[in-house]
Amino acid sequence: MKRLLLAFALLVSANTVLAAEFDHSVWNGLLQNHVQMINHGQASQVDYTGLLQKRAVLHTYLSQLSAINANEFSAWSRSERLAFLINAYNAYTVDLILTRYPRLDSIKDLGSLLQNPWKKSFVPLFDKMLSLDDIEHGMIRKPGDYNEPRIHFAVNCASISCPGLLNEAYIGTKLESQLETVTRAFLADRSRNRYNVTTGRLEVSKIFDWYREDFERGWKGWNKLDQFFAHYVDSLADTPETKALIIAGGIKIRFLDYDWALNEKK
């Protein structure tokens, strides 16, 4: 009898673990087939034409996301929840682009004088109708929930200056390595992050200006943007001299202009 009870308990436990691992394979397949990594993985281009033809498949994935209720979601591990939200944000952003593609040059074209595209409530998630801002700012960036600044290199705004859309789905069990990979890749992109020898300034993405507080909120015990840059100096610096300057801290920063043109494959 005890053996039967033990076997039943193990079966229930196994099923619980499996239930907590959301299947992102549909989204992963779309990304593998329609997102091309370029510049040694530092950026990507999206085949929106191909995705438009596979929109029914994308909608299958979006329906799978919407079927998850808040109680199921809250029972998952931290990494599983965060991976789910990142994928949801990216998948719904792609679907938003497809609503007008190819008749647009930027995601901003989907907004209006009264409302930007990130505030549109079109995402059916957790039995609510949410906006992309609700997912990013109300959930992913909510203080105390994840406190993970590297998400800024994972969520994708469908624009050239945005960190590349990764050509694979984020998965809870791989999330740490995936976030580390996309962070280092973005920082190594000299079109978006670089040291200017002439001006003596570190020229970095506007992301670090818009979301500076996320990088100074205590992740790894850091409360200065300088500390984040020093930690990733191997990706950010090209010479020993630049590396030493970044590690020393106090380097002057210039935030680069943001290119909102669509990150499409042409």
Contacts in CASP RR format, 6 or more apart in sequence:
PFRMAT RR
TARGET T0000
AUTHOR 0000-0000-0000
METHOD contacts of the structure
MODEL  1
MKRLLLAFALLVSANTVLAAEFDHSVWNGLLQNHVQMINHGQASQVDYTG
LLQKRAVLHTYLSQLSAINANEFSAWSRSERLAFLINAYNAYTVDLILTR
YPRLDSIKDLGSLLQNPWKKSFVPLFDKMLSLDDIEHGMIRKPGDYNEPR
IHFAVNCASISCPGLLNEAYIGTKLESQLETVTRAFLADRSRNRYNVTTG
RLEVSKIFDWYREDFERGWKGWNKLDQFFAHYVDSLADTPETKALIIAGG
IKIRFLDYDWALNEKK
19 72 0 8 1.000
20 75 0 8 1.000
20 76 0 8 1.000
20 77 0 8 1.000
20 80 0 8 1.000
21 80 0 8 1.000
21 172 0 8 1.000
21 173 0 8 1.000
22 64 0 8 1.000
22 68 0 8 1.000
22 76 0 8 1.000
22 80 0 8 1.000
22 83 0 8 1.000
22 84 0 8 1.000
23 64 0 8 1.000
24 61 0 8 1.000
24 83 0 8 1.000
24 87 0 8 1.000
24 169 0 8 1.000
24 170 0 8 1.000
24 171 0 8 1.000
25 169 0 8 1.000
26 57 0 8 1.000
26 60 0 8 1.000
26 61 0 8 1.000
26 64 0 8 1.000
27 58 0 8 1.000
27 61 0 8 1.000
27 87 0 8 1.000
27 91 0 8 1.000
27 169 0 8 1.000
28 168 0 8 1.000
28 169 0 8 1.000
29 169 0 8 1.000
30 51 0 8 1.000
30 54 0 8 1.000
30 57 0 8 1.000
30 58 0 8 1.000
30 61 0 8 1.000
31 165 0 8 1.000
31 166 0 8 1.000
31 167 0 8 1.000
31 168 0 8 1.000
31 169 0 8 1.000
32 167 0 8 1.000
32 168 0 8 1.000
33 47 0 8 1.000
33 54 0 8 1.000
34 46 0 8 1.000
34 47 0 8 1.000
34 48 0 8 1.000
34 50 0 8 1.000
34 51 0 8 1.000
34 54 0 8 1.000
35 44 0 8 1.000
35 45 0 8 1.000
35 46 0 8 1.000
35 47 0 8 1.000
35 165 0 8 1.000
35 166 0 8 1.000
35 167 0 8 1.000
36 44 0 8 1.000
36 45 0 8 1.000
36 46 0 8 1.000
36 47 0 8 1.000
36 167 0 8 1.000
36 265 0 8 1.000
37 43 0 8 1.000
37 44 0 8 1.000
37 167 0 8 1.000
38 44 0 8 1.000
38 45 0 8 1.000
39 189 0 8 1.000
40 185 0 8 1.000
40 188 0 8 1.000
41 185 0 8 1.000
42 185 0 8 1.000
42 186 0 8 1.000
42 188 0 8 1.000
42 189 0 8 1.000
43 163 0 8 1.000
43 164 0 8 1.000
43 189 0 8 1.000
43 191 0 8 1.000
43 263 0 8 1.000
44 164 0 8 1.000
44 165 0 8 1.000
44 166 0 8 1.000
44 167 0 8 1.000
44 263 0 8 1.000
45 263 0 8 1.000
45 264 0 8 1.000
45 265 0 8 1.000
45 266 0 8 1.000
46 94 0 8 1.000
46 158 0 8 1.000
46 165 0 8 1.000
46 263 0 8 1.000
46 264 0 8 1.000
46 265 0 8 1.000
47 264 0 8 1.000
47 265 0 8 1.000
48 94 0 8 1.000
48 97 0 8 1.000
48 98 0 8 1.000
48 101 0 8 1.000
48 102 0 8 1.000
48 262 0 8 1.000
48 264 0 8 1.000
48 265 0 8 1.000
49 101 0 8 1.000
49 102 0 8 1.000
49 265 0 8 1.000
51 58 0 8 1.000
51 94 0 8 1.000
51 98 0 8 1.000
52 98 0 8 1.000
52 101 0 8 1.000
55 95 0 8 1.000
55 98 0 8 1.000
58 91 0 8 1.000
58 94 0 8 1.000
58 95 0 8 1.000
58 98 0 8 1.000
59 95 0 8 1.000
61 91 0 8 1.000
62 91 0 8 1.000
62 92 0 8 1.000
62 95 0 8 1.000
65 84 0 8 1.000
65 87 0 8 1.000
65 88 0 8 1.000
65 91 0 8 1.000
65 125 0 8 1.000
66 124 0 8 1.000
66 125 0 8 1.000
68 84 0 8 1.000
68 125 0 8 1.000
68 126 0 8 1.000
69 126 0 8 1.000
69 127 0 8 1.000
70 126 0 8 1.000
70 127 0 8 1.000
73 81 0 8 1.000
73 84 0 8 1.000
73 126 0 8 1.000
74 81 0 8 1.000
76 84 0 8 1.000
77 172 0 8 1.000
78 146 0 8 1.000
79 172 0 8 1.000
79 173 0 8 1.000
79 175 0 8 1.000
79 176 0 8 1.000
80 172 0 8 1.000
82 140 0 8 1.000
82 146 0 8 1.000
82 148 0 8 1.000
82 151 0 8 1.000
82 170 0 8 1.000
82 172 0 8 1.000
82 175 0 8 1.000
83 169 0 8 1.000
83 170 0 8 1.000
83 171 0 8 1.000
83 172 0 8 1.000
83 175 0 8 1.000
85 135 0 8 1.000
85 139 0 8 1.000
85 140 0 8 1.000
86 140 0 8 1.000
86 151 0 8 1.000
86 154 0 8 1.000
86 155 0 8 1.000
86 170 0 8 1.000
87 169 0 8 1.000
87 170 0 8 1.000
88 123 0 8 1.000
88 125 0 8 1.000
88 135 0 8 1.000
89 132 0 8 1.000
89 135 0 8 1.000
89 136 0 8 1.000
89 140 0 8 1.000
89 155 0 8 1.000
89 156 0 8 1.000
90 154 0 8 1.000
90 155 0 8 1.000
90 156 0 8 1.000
90 165 0 8 1.000
92 122 0 8 1.000
92 123 0 8 1.000
92 132 0 8 1.000
92 135 0 8 1.000
93 107 0 8 1.000
93 132 0 8 1.000
93 156 0 8 1.000
93 157 0 8 1.000
93 158 0 8 1.000
94 158 0 8 1.000
94 165 0 8 1.000
96 107 0 8 1.000
96 110 0 8 1.000
96 117 0 8 1.000
96 120 0 8 1.000
96 122 0 8 1.000
96 132 0 8 1.000
96 158 0 8 1.000
97 104 0 8 1.000
97 107 0 8 1.000
97 110 0 8 1.000
97 158 0 8 1.000
97 262 0 8 1.000
99 110 0 8 1.000
100 109 0 8 1.000
100 110 0 8 1.000
104 110 0 8 1.000
104 262 0 8 1.000
105 261 0 8 1.000
105 262 0 8 1.000
106 159 0 8 1.000
106 260 0 8 1.000
106 261 0 8 1.000
106 262 0 8 1.000
107 117 0 8 1.000
107 157 0 8 1.000
107 158 0 8 1.000
107 159 0 8 1.000
107 260 0 8 1.000
107 262 0 8 1.000
108 116 0 8 1.000
108 117 0 8 1.000
108 260 0 8 1.000
110 117 0 8 1.000
110 120 0 8 1.000
111 117 0 8 1.000
111 120 0 8 1.000
117 132 0 8 1.000
118 131 0 8 1.000
118 132 0 8 1.000
118 133 0 8 1.000
118 136 0 8 1.000
119 131 0 8 1.000
119 132 0 8 1.000
119 133 0 8 1.000
120 131 0 8 1.000
120 132 0 8 1.000
121 129 0 8 1.000
121 130 0 8 1.000
121 131 0 8 1.000
121 134 0 8 1.000
122 129 0 8 1.000
122 131 0 8 1.000
123 129 0 8 1.000
123 130 0 8 1.000
123 131 0 8 1.000
123 132 0 8 1.000
123 134 0 8 1.000
123 135 0 8 1.000
124 130 0 8 1.000
125 135 0 8 1.000
136 155 0 8 1.000
139 145 0 8 1.000
140 146 0 8 1.000
140 148 0 8 1.000
140 151 0 8 1.000
140 155 0 8 1.000
141 151 0 8 1.000
141 211 0 8 1.000
141 214 0 8 1.000
143 217 0 8 1.000
147 217 0 8 1.000
147 218 0 8 1.000
147 219 0 8 1.000
148 179 0 8 1.000
148 219 0 8 1.000
149 211 0 8 1.000
149 214 0 8 1.000
149 215 0 8 1.000
149 217 0 8 1.000
149 219 0 8 1.000
149 228 0 8 1.000
150 179 0 8 1.000
150 180 0 8 1.000
150 182 0 8 1.000
150 183 0 8 1.000
151 179 0 8 1.000
152 163 0 8 1.000
152 207 0 8 1.000
152 211 0 8 1.000
152 214 0 8 1.000
153 163 0 8 1.000
153 179 0 8 1.000
153 182 0 8 1.000
153 183 0 8 1.000
153 185 0 8 1.000
153 186 0 8 1.000
154 163 0 8 1.000
154 166 0 8 1.000
154 170 0 8 1.000
154 178 0 8 1.000
154 179 0 8 1.000
154 182 0 8 1.000
156 162 0 8 1.000
156 163 0 8 1.000
156 164 0 8 1.000
156 165 0 8 1.000
156 263 0 8 1.000
158 165 0 8 1.000
158 262 0 8 1.000
158 263 0 8 1.000
159 258 0 8 1.000
159 259 0 8 1.000
159 260 0 8 1.000
159 261 0 8 1.000
159 262 0 8 1.000
159 263 0 8 1.000
160 259 0 8 1.000
160 260 0 8 1.000
160 261 0 8 1.000
160 262 0 8 1.000
160 263 0 8 1.000
161 192 0 8 1.000
161 205 0 8 1.000
161 206 0 8 1.000
161 256 0 8 1.000
161 257 0 8 1.000
161 258 0 8 1.000
161 259 0 8 1.000
161 260 0 8 1.000
162 263 0 8 1.000
163 182 0 8 1.000
163 185 0 8 1.000
163 186 0 8 1.000
163 207 0 8 1.000
164 182 0 8 1.000
164 185 0 8 1.000
164 186 0 8 1.000
164 263 0 8 1.000
165 263 0 8 1.000
166 178 0 8 1.000
166 182 0 8 1.000
168 178 0 8 1.000
170 178 0 8 1.000
171 178 0 8 1.000
183 232 0 8 1.000
183 235 0 8 1.000
184 232 0 8 1.000
184 234 0 8 1.000
184 235 0 8 1.000
185 235 0 8 1.000
186 192 0 8 1.000
186 193 0 8 1.000
186 205 0 8 1.000
187 193 0 8 1.000
187 232 0 8 1.000
187 235 0 8 1.000
187 236 0 8 1.000
188 235 0 8 1.000
188 236 0 8 1.000
190 238 0 8 1.000
192 204 0 8 1.000
192 205 0 8 1.000
192 256 0 8 1.000
193 203 0 8 1.000
193 204 0 8 1.000
193 205 0 8 1.000
193 236 0 8 1.000
194 202 0 8 1.000
194 203 0 8 1.000
194 204 0 8 1.000
195 201 0 8 1.000
195 202 0 8 1.000
195 203 0 8 1.000
195 236 0 8 1.000
195 237 0 8 1.000
195 238 0 8 1.000
195 242 0 8 1.000
195 245 0 8 1.000
195 246 0 8 1.000
196 202 0 8 1.000
196 203 0 8 1.000
196 254 0 8 1.000
199 252 0 8 1.000
199 254 0 8 1.000
200 251 0 8 1.000
200 252 0 8 1.000
201 251 0 8 1.000
201 252 0 8 1.000
201 253 0 8 1.000
201 254 0 8 1.000
202 229 0 8 1.000
202 236 0 8 1.000
202 246 0 8 1.000
202 251 0 8 1.000
202 252 0 8 1.000
202 253 0 8 1.000
202 254 0 8 1.000
203 253 0 8 1.000
203 254 0 8 1.000
203 255 0 8 1.000
203 256 0 8 1.000
204 229 0 8 1.000
204 253 0 8 1.000
204 254 0 8 1.000
204 255 0 8 1.000
204 256 0 8 1.000
205 255 0 8 1.000
205 256 0 8 1.000
205 258 0 8 1.000
206 255 0 8 1.000
206 256 0 8 1.000
206 257 0 8 1.000
206 258 0 8 1.000
208 215 0 8 1.000
208 225 0 8 1.000
208 253 0 8 1.000
208 255 0 8 1.000
209 255 0 8 1.000
212 225 0 8 1.000
215 222 0 8 1.000
215 225 0 8 1.000
215 228 0 8 1.000
216 222 0 8 1.000
216 223 0 8 1.000
216 224 0 8 1.000
216 225 0 8 1.000
217 223 0 8 1.000
219 228 0 8 1.000
220 227 0 8 1.000
220 231 0 8 1.000
222 228 0 8 1.000
222 231 0 8 1.000
225 253 0 8 1.000
226 246 0 8 1.000
226 249 0 8 1.000
226 250 0 8 1.000
226 251 0 8 1.000
229 236 0 8 1.000
229 246 0 8 1.000
229 249 0 8 1.000
229 251 0 8 1.000
230 246 0 8 1.000
230 247 0 8 1.000
230 249 0 8 1.000
233 243 0 8 1.000
233 246 0 8 1.000
233 247 0 8 1.000
234 243 0 8 1.000
236 246 0 8 1.000
237 243 0 8 1.000
237 245 0 8 1.000
237 246 0 8 1.000
245 251 0 8 1.000
END
